[in-house]
Amino acid sequence: MADDAALRKSVVCLAAIMVVVGLYTYSFKKMMATYIFEMLAIAGIVLPDWEFFDRPVLQWTSPLSVPQMLPHSPPTPTRFRFYPIRTIVYTIIYGYAFYRWWVYIST
């Protein structure tokens, strides 16, 4: 990942959420469950190679062609493209995971 600012912000938010959960529940197990859940969420959203996944879903099985760049030219920033299938899949997976985490934390 070229820009680590998003990863840094995500980890700082994770630490804040862990403190809040720890103070709310007084449970080390629930705090660790929050840590694992959040690290998986961060790994699934922030860390993937978006140049590879920023294509239509049907092209994910084909290799990514690397554009020819000059040796010292900075990479062009890629804009996040909206793909409905990817958005629906992410919403379902992370929505269910958040629901299960919330049920575990609130009990």
Biopython code that builds the backbone (N, CA, C, O; Angstrom):
import numpy as np
from Bio.PDB.StructureBuilder import StructureBuilder

atoms = [
    (1, "MET", "N", (0.861, -1.167, 0.000)),
    (1, "MET", "CA", (0.000, 0.000, 0.000)),
    (1, "MET", "C", (0.905, 1.228, 0.000)),
    (1, "MET", "O", (1.800, 1.352, 0.837)),
    (2, "ALA", "N", (0.668, 2.114, -0.928)),
    (2, "ALA", "CA", (1.509, 3.291, -1.087)),
    (2, "ALA", "C", (1.297, 4.292, 0.042)),
    (2, "ALA", "O", (2.263, 4.895, 0.510)),
    (3, "ASP", "N", (0.082, 4.482, 0.482)),
    (3, "ASP", "CA", (-0.220, 5.473, 1.507)),
    (3, "ASP", "C", (-0.685, 4.752, 2.767)),
    (3, "ASP", "O", (-1.749, 4.133, 2.790)),
    (4, "ASP", "N", (0.127, 4.845, 3.806)),
    (4, "ASP", "CA", (-0.197, 4.146, 5.050)),
    (4, "ASP", "C", (-1.070, 4.965, 5.991)),
    (4, "ASP", "O", (-1.352, 4.519, 7.104)),
    (5, "ALA", "N", (-1.501, 6.140, 5.578)),
    (5, "ALA", "CA", (-2.302, 6.996, 6.457)),
    (5, "ALA", "C", (-3.636, 6.343, 6.805)),
    (5, "ALA", "O", (-4.076, 6.417, 7.952)),
    (6, "ALA", "N", (-4.272, 5.717, 5.851)),
    (6, "ALA", "CA", (-5.561, 5.056, 6.121)),
    (6, "ALA", "C", (-5.382, 3.906, 7.097)),
    (6, "ALA", "O", (-6.220, 3.702, 7.976)),
    (7, "LEU", "N", (-4.307, 3.158, 6.953)),
    (7, "LEU", "CA", (-4.042, 2.048, 7.881)),
    (7, "LEU", "C", (-3.767, 2.572, 9.283)),
    (7, "LEU", "O", (-4.264, 2.016, 10.262)),
    (8, "ARG", "N", (-2.982, 3.635, 9.388)),
    (8, "ARG", "CA", (-2.694, 4.228, 10.693)),
    (8, "ARG", "C", (-3.961, 4.726, 11.375)),
    (8, "ARG", "O", (-4.162, 4.480, 12.564)),
    (9, "LYS", "N", (-4.819, 5.426, 10.632)),
    (9, "LYS", "CA", (-6.071, 5.934, 11.202)),
    (9, "LYS", "C", (-6.974, 4.793, 11.640)),
    (9, "LYS", "O", (-7.634, 4.882, 12.675)),
    (10, "SER", "N", (-7.006, 3.726, 10.861)),
    (10, "SER", "CA", (-7.841, 2.575, 11.202)),
    (10, "SER", "C", (-7.367, 1.911, 12.491)),
    (10, "SER", "O", (-8.182, 1.520, 13.327)),
    (11, "VAL", "N", (-6.060, 1.783, 12.652)),
    (11, "VAL", "CA", (-5.525, 1.140, 13.857)),
    (11, "VAL", "C", (-5.757, 2.032, 15.082)),
    (11, "VAL", "O", (-6.029, 1.519, 16.168)),
    (12, "VAL", "N", (-5.656, 3.342, 14.927)),
    (12, "VAL", "CA", (-5.939, 4.246, 16.044)),
    (12, "VAL", "C", (-7.410, 4.158, 16.442)),
    (12, "VAL", "O", (-7.731, 4.140, 17.630)),
    (13, "CYS", "N", (-8.299, 4.104, 15.459)),
    (13, "CYS", "CA", (-9.725, 3.935, 15.756)),
    (13, "CYS", "C", (-9.983, 2.596, 16.426)),
    (13, "CYS", "O", (-10.821, 2.501, 17.323)),
    (14, "LEU", "N", (-9.272, 1.567, 16.001)),
    (14, "LEU", "CA", (-9.398, 0.251, 16.625)),
    (14, "LEU", "C", (-9.015, 0.321, 18.097)),
    (14, "LEU", "O", (-9.702, -0.252, 18.943)),
    (15, "ALA", "N", (-7.942, 1.006, 18.404)),
    (15, "ALA", "CA", (-7.516, 1.137, 19.800)),
    (15, "ALA", "C", (-8.575, 1.875, 20.630)),
    (15, "ALA", "O", (-8.855, 1.492, 21.766)),
    (16, "ALA", "N", (-9.155, 2.923, 20.062)),
    (16, "ALA", "CA", (-10.193, 3.664, 20.783)),
    (16, "ALA", "C", (-11.430, 2.798, 21.016)),
    (16, "ALA", "O", (-12.016, 2.833, 22.098)),
    (17, "ILE", "N", (-11.825, 2.028, 20.014)),
    (17, "ILE", "CA", (-12.990, 1.155, 20.166)),
    (17, "ILE", "C", (-12.715, 0.066, 21.200)),
    (17, "ILE", "O", (-13.600, -0.293, 21.976)),
    (18, "MET", "N", (-11.490, -0.457, 21.211)),
    (18, "MET", "CA", (-11.141, -1.474, 22.212)),
    (18, "MET", "C", (-11.213, -0.911, 23.620)),
    (18, "MET", "O", (-11.686, -1.591, 24.531)),
    (19, "VAL", "N", (-10.756, 0.306, 23.814)),
    (19, "VAL", "CA", (-10.834, 0.930, 25.140)),
    (19, "VAL", "C", (-12.288, 1.107, 25.560)),
    (19, "VAL", "O", (-12.641, 0.812, 26.702)),
    (20, "VAL", "N", (-13.126, 1.581, 24.657)),
    (20, "VAL", "CA", (-14.541, 1.777, 24.978)),
    (20, "VAL", "C", (-15.208, 0.447, 25.326)),
    (20, "VAL", "O", (-15.954, 0.364, 26.302)),
    (21, "VAL", "N", (-14.944, -0.588, 24.534)),
    (21, "VAL", "CA", (-15.531, -1.908, 24.815)),
    (21, "VAL", "C", (-15.009, -2.449, 26.139)),
    (21, "VAL", "O", (-15.769, -3.021, 26.920)),
    (22, "GLY", "N", (-13.731, -2.274, 26.390)),
    (22, "GLY", "CA", (-13.159, -2.736, 27.659)),
    (22, "GLY", "C", (-13.772, -2.035, 28.860)),
    (22, "GLY", "O", (-14.057, -2.675, 29.872)),
    (23, "LEU", "N", (-13.978, -0.724, 28.759)),
    (23, "LEU", "CA", (-14.595, 0.013, 29.865)),
    (23, "LEU", "C", (-16.080, -0.308, 30.014)),
    (23, "LEU", "O", (-16.607, -0.298, 31.127)),
    (24, "TYR", "N", (-16.757, -0.591, 28.902)),
    (24, "TYR", "CA", (-18.192, -0.873, 28.932)),
    (24, "TYR", "C", (-18.484, -2.270, 29.475)),
    (24, "TYR", "O", (-19.431, -2.452, 30.241)),
    (25, "THR", "N", (-17.671, -3.261, 29.081)),
    (25, "THR", "CA", (-17.982, -4.645, 29.433)),
    (25, "THR", "C", (-17.129, -5.203, 30.569)),
    (25, "THR", "O", (-17.520, -6.196, 31.182)),
    (26, "TYR", "N", (-15.988, -4.604, 30.870)),
    (26, "TYR", "CA", (-15.040, -5.130, 31.858)),
    (26, "TYR", "C", (-14.677, -6.580, 31.543)),
    (26, "TYR", "O", (-14.526, -7.398, 32.451)),
    (27, "SER", "N", (-14.538, -6.890, 30.274)),
    (27, "SER", "CA", (-14.241, -8.249, 29.853)),
    (27, "SER", "C", (-13.067, -8.240, 28.878)),
    (27, "SER", "O", (-13.112, -7.607, 27.823)),
    (28, "PHE", "N", (-12.018, -8.960, 29.263)),
    (28, "PHE", "CA", (-10.851, -9.068, 28.394)),
    (28, "PHE", "C", (-11.183, -9.885, 27.151)),
    (28, "PHE", "O", (-10.692, -9.578, 26.065)),
    (29, "LYS", "N", (-12.006, -10.919, 27.294)),
    (29, "LYS", "CA", (-12.381, -11.756, 26.156)),
    (29, "LYS", "C", (-13.145, -10.943, 25.105)),
    (29, "LYS", "O", (-12.909, -11.106, 23.908)),
    (30, "LYS", "N", (-14.048, -10.075, 25.541)),
    (30, "LYS", "CA", (-14.815, -9.259, 24.598)),
    (30, "LYS", "C", (-13.934, -8.195, 23.950)),
    (30, "LYS", "O", (-14.140, -7.814, 22.798)),
    (31, "MET", "N", (-12.953, -7.727, 24.711)),
    (31, "MET", "CA", (-12.014, -6.766, 24.145)),
    (31, "MET", "C", (-11.165, -7.436, 23.058)),
    (31, "MET", "O", (-10.899, -6.830, 22.020)),
    (32, "MET", "N", (-10.746, -8.667, 23.291)),
    (32, "MET", "CA", (-9.962, -9.397, 22.292)),
    (32, "MET", "C", (-10.831, -9.778, 21.085)),
    (32, "MET", "O", (-10.345, -9.783, 19.954)),
    (33, "ALA", "N", (-12.096, -10.092, 21.313)),
    (33, "ALA", "CA", (-13.005, -10.371, 20.190)),
    (33, "ALA", "C", (-13.168, -9.121, 19.338)),
    (33, "ALA", "O", (-13.230, -9.206, 18.111)),
    (34, "THR", "N", (-13.236, -7.966, 19.982)),
    (34, "THR", "CA", (-13.311, -6.701, 19.246)),
    (34, "THR", "C", (-12.042, -6.478, 18.435)),
    (34, "THR", "O", (-12.102, -6.047, 17.283)),
    (35, "TYR", "N", (-10.902, -6.771, 19.032)),
    (35, "TYR", "CA", (-9.633, -6.613, 18.328)),
    (35, "TYR", "C", (-9.584, -7.502, 17.094)),
    (35, "TYR", "O", (-9.212, -7.039, 16.015)),
    (36, "ILE", "N", (-9.954, -8.772, 17.237)),
    (36, "ILE", "CA", (-9.908, -9.703, 16.107)),
    (36, "ILE", "C", (-10.891, -9.281, 15.026)),
    (36, "ILE", "O", (-10.545, -9.268, 13.844)),
    (37, "PHE", "N", (-12.119, -8.935, 15.420)),
    (37, "PHE", "CA", (-13.129, -8.505, 14.452)),
    (37, "PHE", "C", (-12.660, -7.273, 13.686)),
    (37, "PHE", "O", (-12.764, -7.228, 12.461)),
    (38, "GLU", "N", (-12.151, -6.289, 14.389)),
    (38, "GLU", "CA", (-11.718, -5.047, 13.743)),
    (38, "GLU", "C", (-10.491, -5.263, 12.858)),
    (38, "GLU", "O", (-10.396, -4.659, 11.790)),
    (39, "MET", "N", (-9.558, -6.104, 13.277)),
    (39, "MET", "CA", (-8.388, -6.364, 12.438)),
    (39, "MET", "C", (-8.790, -7.068, 11.143)),
    (39, "MET", "O", (-8.233, -6.781, 10.084)),
    (40, "LEU", "N", (-9.749, -7.983, 11.222)),
    (40, "LEU", "CA", (-10.230, -8.630, 10.002)),
    (40, "LEU", "C", (-10.957, -7.634, 9.101)),
    (40, "LEU", "O", (-10.829, -7.688, 7.878)),
    (41, "ALA", "N", (-11.722, -6.725, 9.710)),
    (41, "ALA", "CA", (-12.418, -5.703, 8.920)),
    (41, "ALA", "C", (-11.415, -4.768, 8.250)),
    (41, "ALA", "O", (-11.568, -4.425, 7.078)),
    (42, "ILE", "N", (-10.397, -4.361, 8.988)),
    (42, "ILE", "CA", (-9.366, -3.486, 8.415)),
    (42, "ILE", "C", (-8.633, -4.217, 7.295)),
    (42, "ILE", "O", (-8.374, -3.637, 6.241)),
    (43, "ALA", "N", (-8.301, -5.476, 7.518)),
    (43, "ALA", "CA", (-7.588, -6.249, 6.499)),
    (43, "ALA", "C", (-8.438, -6.443, 5.246)),
    (43, "ALA", "O", (-7.902, -6.518, 4.140)),
    (44, "GLY", "N", (-9.739, -6.523, 5.409)),
    (44, "GLY", "CA", (-10.603, -6.728, 4.258)),
    (44, "GLY", "C", (-10.910, -5.470, 3.477)),
    (44, "GLY", "O", (-11.235, -5.542, 2.292)),
    (45, "ILE", "N", (-10.812, -4.321, 4.119)),
    (45, "ILE", "CA", (-11.181, -3.081, 3.440)),
    (45, "ILE", "C", (-9.960, -2.237, 3.067)),
    (45, "ILE", "O", (-9.882, -1.730, 1.948)),
    (46, "VAL", "N", (-9.021, -2.084, 3.974)),
    (46, "VAL", "CA", (-7.917, -1.161, 3.748)),
    (46, "VAL", "C", (-6.750, -1.811, 3.004)),
    (46, "VAL", "O", (-6.108, -1.156, 2.183)),
    (47, "LEU", "N", (-6.467, -3.072, 3.273)),
    (47, "LEU", "CA", (-5.250, -3.670, 2.755)),
    (47, "LEU", "C", (-5.307, -4.297, 1.366)),
    (47, "LEU", "O", (-4.248, -4.466, 0.760)),
    (48, "PRO", "N", (-6.472, -4.657, 0.818)),
    (48, "PRO", "CA", (-6.440, -5.314, -0.499)),
    (48, "PRO", "C", (-5.803, -4.454, -1.587)),
    (48, "PRO", "O", (-5.758, -3.227, -1.498)),
    (49, "ASP", "N", (-5.324, -5.126, -2.591)),
    (49, "ASP", "CA", (-4.747, -4.460, -3.746)),
    (49, "ASP", "C", (-5.898, -3.929, -4.602)),
    (49, "ASP", "O", (-6.432, -4.648, -5.446)),
    (50, "TRP", "N", (-6.276, -2.671, -4.382)),
    (50, "TRP", "CA", (-7.463, -2.136, -5.043)),
    (50, "TRP", "C", (-7.285, -2.011, -6.544)),
    (50, "TRP", "O", (-8.277, -1.993, -7.273)),
    (51, "GLU", "N", (-6.054, -1.924, -7.032)),
    (51, "GLU", "CA", (-5.871, -1.895, -8.487)),
    (51, "GLU", "C", (-6.337, -3.216, -9.091)),
    (51, "GLU", "O", (-6.858, -3.241, -10.206)),
    (52, "PHE", "N", (-6.152, -4.304, -8.364)),
    (52, "PHE", "CA", (-6.599, -5.599, -8.861)),
    (52, "PHE", "C", (-8.110, -5.732, -8.756)),
    (52, "PHE", "O", (-8.757, -6.178, -9.703)),
    (53, "PHE", "N", (-8.676, -5.353, -7.624)),
    (53, "PHE", "CA", (-10.109, -5.521, -7.395)),
    (53, "PHE", "C", (-10.942, -4.376, -7.959)),
    (53, "PHE", "O", (-12.171, -4.450, -7.972)),
    (54, "ASP", "N", (-10.286, -3.322, -8.423)),
    (54, "ASP", "CA", (-11.009, -2.173, -8.963)),
    (54, "ASP", "C", (-11.330, -2.390, -10.438)),
    (54, "ASP", "O", (-11.155, -1.503, -11.273)),
    (55, "ARG", "N", (-11.796, -3.577, -10.726)),
    (55, "ARG", "CA", (-12.212, -3.974, -12.068)),
    (55, "ARG", "C", (-13.548, -4.685, -11.933)),
    (55, "ARG", "O", (-13.950, -5.036, -10.824)),
    (56, "PRO", "N", (-14.236, -4.901, -13.033)),
    (56, "PRO", "CA", (-15.469, -5.686, -12.942)),
    (56, "PRO", "C", (-15.189, -7.077, -12.355)),
    (56, "PRO", "O", (-14.115, -7.638, -12.572)),
    (57, "VAL", "N", (-16.142, -7.621, -11.622)),
    (57, "VAL", "CA", (-15.964, -8.881, -10.906)),
    (57, "VAL", "C", (-15.562, -10.019, -11.844)),
    (57, "VAL", "O", (-14.757, -10.869, -11.463)),
    (58, "LEU", "N", (-16.092, -10.049, -13.032)),
    (58, "LEU", "CA", (-15.783, -11.132, -13.964)),
    (58, "LEU", "C", (-14.326, -11.126, -14.424)),
    (58, "LEU", "O", (-13.843, -12.138, -14.932)),
    (59, "GLN", "N", (-13.624, -10.022, -14.259)),
    (59, "GLN", "CA", (-12.221, -9.941, -14.665)),
    (59, "GLN", "C", (-11.252, -10.261, -13.534)),
    (59, "GLN", "O", (-10.039, -10.213, -13.738)),
    (60, "TRP", "N", (-11.758, -10.585, -12.349)),
    (60, "TRP", "CA", (-10.882, -10.863, -11.210)),
    (60, "TRP", "C", (-10.055, -12.120, -11.408)),
    (60, "TRP", "O", (-9.011, -12.264, -10.773)),
    (61, "THR", "N", (-10.480, -13.022, -12.255)),
    (61, "THR", "CA", (-9.728, -14.255, -12.459)),
    (61, "THR", "C", (-8.619, -14.099, -13.485)),
    (61, "THR", "O", (-7.775, -14.985, -13.619)),
    (62, "SER", "N", (-8.605, -12.993, -14.208)),
    (62, "SER", "CA", (-7.543, -12.772, -15.195)),
    (62, "SER", "C", (-6.437, -11.922, -14.579)),
    (62, "SER", "O", (-6.702, -11.101, -13.701)),
    (63, "PRO", "N", (-5.197, -12.113, -15.032)),
    (63, "PRO", "CA", (-4.085, -11.340, -14.483)),
    (63, "PRO", "C", (-4.238, -9.844, -14.764)),
    (63, "PRO", "O", (-4.900, -9.441, -15.720)),
    (64, "LEU", "N", (-3.628, -9.054, -13.934)),
    (64, "LEU", "CA", (-3.658, -7.601, -14.067)),
    (64, "LEU", "C", (-2.471, -7.166, -14.903)),
    (64, "LEU", "O", (-1.336, -7.531, -14.600)),
    (65, "SER", "N", (-2.713, -6.397, -15.942)),
    (65, "SER", "CA", (-1.611, -5.904, -16.753)),
    (65, "SER", "C", (-1.042, -4.654, -16.094)),
    (65, "SER", "O", (-1.781, -3.771, -15.659)),
    (66, "VAL", "N", (0.260, -4.598, -16.030)),
    (66, "VAL", "CA", (0.943, -3.473, -15.397)),
    (66, "VAL", "C", (1.228, -2.422, -16.459)),
    (66, "VAL", "O", (1.864, -2.728, -17.468)),
    (67, "PRO", "N", (0.770, -1.185, -16.254)),
    (67, "PRO", "CA", (1.048, -0.146, -17.249)),
    (67, "PRO", "C", (2.531, 0.231, -17.242)),
    (67, "PRO", "O", (3.188, 0.208, -16.201)),
    (68, "GLN", "N", (3.028, 0.569, -18.400)),
    (68, "GLN", "CA", (4.420, 0.974, -18.520)),
    (68, "GLN", "C", (4.572, 2.402, -17.993)),
    (68, "GLN", "O", (3.934, 3.323, -18.502)),
    (69, "MET", "N", (5.413, 2.585, -16.977)),
    (69, "MET", "CA", (5.642, 3.907, -16.408)),
    (69, "MET", "C", (7.120, 4.255, -16.517)),
    (69, "MET", "O", (7.982, 3.380, -16.604)),
    (70, "LEU", "N", (7.382, 5.532, -16.509)),
    (70, "LEU", "CA", (8.765, 5.990, -16.486)),
    (70, "LEU", "C", (9.363, 5.633, -15.131)),
    (70, "LEU", "O", (8.631, 5.517, -14.148)),
    (71, "PRO", "N", (10.690, 5.454, -15.061)),
    (71, "PRO", "CA", (11.290, 4.981, -13.801)),
    (71, "PRO", "C", (11.025, 5.871, -12.587)),
    (71, "PRO", "O", (10.847, 5.356, -11.483)),
    (72, "HIS", "N", (10.994, 7.190, -12.766)),
    (72, "HIS", "CA", (10.854, 8.058, -11.606)),
    (72, "HIS", "C", (9.539, 8.820, -11.576)),
    (72, "HIS", "O", (9.418, 9.800, -10.841)),
    (73, "SER", "N", (8.573, 8.404, -12.339)),
    (73, "SER", "CA", (7.296, 9.104, -12.319)),
    (73, "SER", "C", (6.415, 8.529, -11.212)),
    (73, "SER", "O", (6.356, 7.310, -11.045)),
    (74, "PRO", "N", (5.731, 9.386, -10.455)),
    (74, "PRO", "CA", (4.874, 8.883, -9.386)),
    (74, "PRO", "C", (3.668, 8.153, -9.975)),
    (74, "PRO", "O", (3.191, 8.508, -11.053)),
    (75, "PRO", "N", (3.178, 7.139, -9.272)),
    (75, "PRO", "CA", (2.015, 6.422, -9.789)),
    (75, "PRO", "C", (0.786, 7.321, -9.797)),
    (75, "PRO", "O", (0.606, 8.165, -8.918)),
    (76, "THR", "N", (-0.039, 7.126, -10.790)),
    (76, "THR", "CA", (-1.261, 7.926, -10.867)),
    (76, "THR", "C", (-2.252, 7.418, -9.833)),
    (76, "THR", "O", (-2.441, 6.209, -9.705)),
    (77, "PRO", "N", (-2.891, 8.320, -9.091)),
    (77, "PRO", "CA", (-3.845, 7.870, -8.078)),
    (77, "PRO", "C", (-5.071, 7.262, -8.750)),
    (77, "PRO", "O", (-5.609, 7.810, -9.711)),
    (78, "THR", "N", (-5.495, 6.127, -8.226)),
    (78, "THR", "CA", (-6.683, 5.483, -8.774)),
    (78, "THR", "C", (-7.880, 5.873, -7.936)),
    (78, "THR", "O", (-7.805, 5.925, -6.708)),
    (79, "ARG", "N", (-8.961, 6.142, -8.592)),
    (79, "ARG", "CA", (-10.187, 6.509, -7.913)),
    (79, "ARG", "C", (-10.985, 5.247, -7.651)),
    (79, "ARG", "O", (-11.059, 4.364, -8.505)),
    (80, "PHE", "N", (-11.577, 5.161, -6.485)),
    (80, "PHE", "CA", (-12.386, 4.004, -6.140)),
    (80, "PHE", "C", (-13.626, 3.999, -7.012)),
    (80, "PHE", "O", (-14.418, 4.941, -6.990)),
    (81, "ARG", "N", (-13.787, 2.943, -7.772)),
    (81, "ARG", "CA", (-14.944, 2.832, -8.650)),
    (81, "ARG", "C", (-16.048, 2.060, -7.940)),
    (81, "ARG", "O", (-15.772, 1.139, -7.172)),
    (82, "PHE", "N", (-17.277, 2.429, -8.192)),
    (82, "PHE", "CA", (-18.426, 1.787, -7.573)),
    (82, "PHE", "C", (-18.870, 0.601, -8.420)),
    (82, "PHE", "O", (-19.238, 0.761, -9.584)),
    (83, "TYR", "N", (-18.833, -0.574, -7.835)),
    (83, "TYR", "CA", (-19.348, -1.777, -8.470)),
    (83, "TYR", "C", (-20.430, -2.346, -7.564)),
    (83, "TYR", "O", (-20.138, -2.688, -6.418)),
    (84, "PRO", "N", (-21.660, -2.459, -8.030)),
    (84, "PRO", "CA", (-22.764, -2.891, -7.174)),
    (84, "PRO", "C", (-22.582, -4.277, -6.568)),
    (84, "PRO", "O", (-22.934, -4.484, -5.407)),
    (85, "ILE", "N", (-22.044, -5.223, -7.317)),
    (85, "ILE", "CA", (-21.889, -6.576, -6.780)),
    (85, "ILE", "C", (-20.912, -6.575, -5.614)),
    (85, "ILE", "O", (-21.171, -7.190, -4.580)),
    (86, "ARG", "N", (-19.800, -5.889, -5.779)),
    (86, "ARG", "CA", (-18.810, -5.825, -4.701)),
    (86, "ARG", "C", (-19.399, -5.125, -3.483)),
    (86, "ARG", "O", (-19.173, -5.561, -2.354)),
    (87, "THR", "N", (-20.139, -4.063, -3.690)),
    (87, "THR", "CA", (-20.752, -3.341, -2.583)),
    (87, "THR", "C", (-21.770, -4.208, -1.858)),
    (87, "THR", "O", (-21.825, -4.192, -0.628)),
    (88, "ILE", "N", (-22.570, -4.960, -2.590)),
    (88, "ILE", "CA", (-23.567, -5.837, -1.970)),
    (88, "ILE", "C", (-22.886, -6.939, -1.165)),
    (88, "ILE", "O", (-23.293, -7.228, -0.040)),
    (89, "VAL", "N", (-21.861, -7.551, -1.730)),
    (89, "VAL", "CA", (-21.146, -8.622, -1.023)),
    (89, "VAL", "C", (-20.501, -8.085, 0.245)),
    (89, "VAL", "O", (-20.626, -8.698, 1.305)),
    (90, "TYR", "N", (-19.815, -6.951, 0.156)),
    (90, "TYR", "CA", (-19.193, -6.367, 1.345)),
    (90, "TYR", "C", (-20.242, -5.995, 2.388)),
    (90, "TYR", "O", (-20.029, -6.221, 3.579)),
    (91, "THR", "N", (-21.366, -5.433, 1.966)),
    (91, "THR", "CA", (-22.408, -5.042, 2.903)),
    (91, "THR", "C", (-22.974, -6.257, 3.631)),
    (91, "THR", "O", (-23.188, -6.209, 4.842)),
    (92, "ILE", "N", (-23.217, -7.335, 2.911)),
    (92, "ILE", "CA", (-23.756, -8.541, 3.539)),
    (92, "ILE", "C", (-22.756, -9.143, 4.521)),
    (92, "ILE", "O", (-23.113, -9.452, 5.658)),
    (93, "ILE", "N", (-21.525, -9.308, 4.095)),
    (93, "ILE", "CA", (-20.516, -9.939, 4.954)),
    (93, "ILE", "C", (-20.231, -9.098, 6.191)),
    (93, "ILE", "O", (-20.266, -9.608, 7.310)),
    (94, "TYR", "N", (-19.950, -7.814, 5.996)),
    (94, "TYR", "CA", (-19.608, -6.981, 7.136)),
    (94, "TYR", "C", (-20.827, -6.655, 7.987)),
    (94, "TYR", "O", (-20.694, -6.472, 9.197)),
    (95, "GLY", "N", (-21.996, -6.580, 7.396)),
    (95, "GLY", "CA", (-23.211, -6.375, 8.176)),
    (95, "GLY", "C", (-23.483, -7.540, 9.104)),
    (95, "GLY", "O", (-23.795, -7.341, 10.278)),
    (96, "TYR", "N", (-23.366, -8.764, 8.585)),
    (96, "TYR", "CA", (-23.575, -9.943, 9.424)),
    (96, "TYR", "C", (-22.500, -10.040, 10.501)),
    (96, "TYR", "O", (-22.807, -10.350, 11.652)),
    (97, "ALA", "N", (-21.237, -9.776, 10.139)),
    (97, "ALA", "CA", (-20.155, -9.837, 11.128)),
    (97, "ALA", "C", (-20.357, -8.784, 12.210)),
    (97, "ALA", "O", (-20.139, -9.063, 13.389)),
    (98, "PHE", "N", (-20.770, -7.584, 11.830)),
    (98, "PHE", "CA", (-21.018, -6.545, 12.829)),
    (98, "PHE", "C", (-22.179, -6.934, 13.738)),
    (98, "PHE", "O", (-22.127, -6.711, 14.947)),
    (99, "TYR", "N", (-23.232, -7.518, 13.151)),
    (99, "TYR", "CA", (-24.375, -7.973, 13.949)),
    (99, "TYR", "C", (-23.935, -9.025, 14.967)),
    (99, "TYR", "O", (-24.301, -8.926, 16.138)),
    (100, "ARG", "N", (-23.155, -10.034, 14.550)),
    (100, "ARG", "CA", (-22.707, -11.082, 15.470)),
    (100, "ARG", "C", (-21.797, -10.504, 16.551)),
    (100, "ARG", "O", (-21.874, -10.909, 17.711)),
    (101, "TRP", "N", (-20.933, -9.558, 16.172)),
    (101, "TRP", "CA", (-20.059, -8.915, 17.156)),
    (101, "TRP", "C", (-20.892, -8.150, 18.176)),
    (101, "TRP", "O", (-20.635, -8.230, 19.377)),
    (102, "TRP", "N", (-21.889, -7.410, 17.700)),
    (102, "TRP", "CA", (-22.722, -6.627, 18.605)),
    (102, "TRP", "C", (-23.504, -7.523, 19.566)),
    (102, "TRP", "O", (-23.629, -7.202, 20.748)),
    (103, "VAL", "N", (-24.031, -8.641, 19.067)),
    (103, "VAL", "CA", (-24.757, -9.575, 19.931)),
    (103, "VAL", "C", (-23.800, -10.128, 20.999)),
    (103, "VAL", "O", (-24.184, -10.261, 22.161)),
    (104, "TYR", "N", (-22.572, -10.445, 20.615)),
    (104, "TYR", "CA", (-21.610, -10.974, 21.589)),
    (104, "TYR", "C", (-21.228, -9.918, 22.618)),
    (104, "TYR", "O", (-21.138, -10.217, 23.809)),
    (105, "ILE", "N", (-21.005, -8.697, 22.173)),
    (105, "ILE", "CA", (-20.582, -7.633, 23.094)),
    (105, "ILE", "C", (-21.715, -7.233, 24.032)),
    (105, "ILE", "O", (-21.475, -6.967, 25.209)),
    (106, "SER", "N", (-22.934, -7.186, 23.532)),
    (106, "SER", "CA", (-24.030, -6.685, 24.355)),
    (106, "SER", "C", (-24.571, -7.712, 25.349)),
    (106, "SER", "O", (-25.376, -7.358, 26.210)),
    (107, "THR", "N", (-24.154, -8.962, 25.251)),
    (107, "THR", "CA", (-24.642, -9.957, 26.227)),
    (107, "THR", "C", (-23.727, -10.063, 27.407)),
    (107, "THR", "O", (-23.985, -10.848, 28.319)),
]
sb = StructureBuilder()
sb.init_structure("model")
sb.init_model(0)
sb.init_chain("A")
sb.init_seg("    ")
for serial, (resi, resn, name, xyz) in enumerate(atoms, 1):
    if name == "N":
        sb.init_residue(resn, " ", resi, " ")
    sb.init_atom(name, np.array(xyz, "f"), 0.0, 1.0, " ", f" {name:<3s}", serial, name[0])
structure = sb.get_structure()
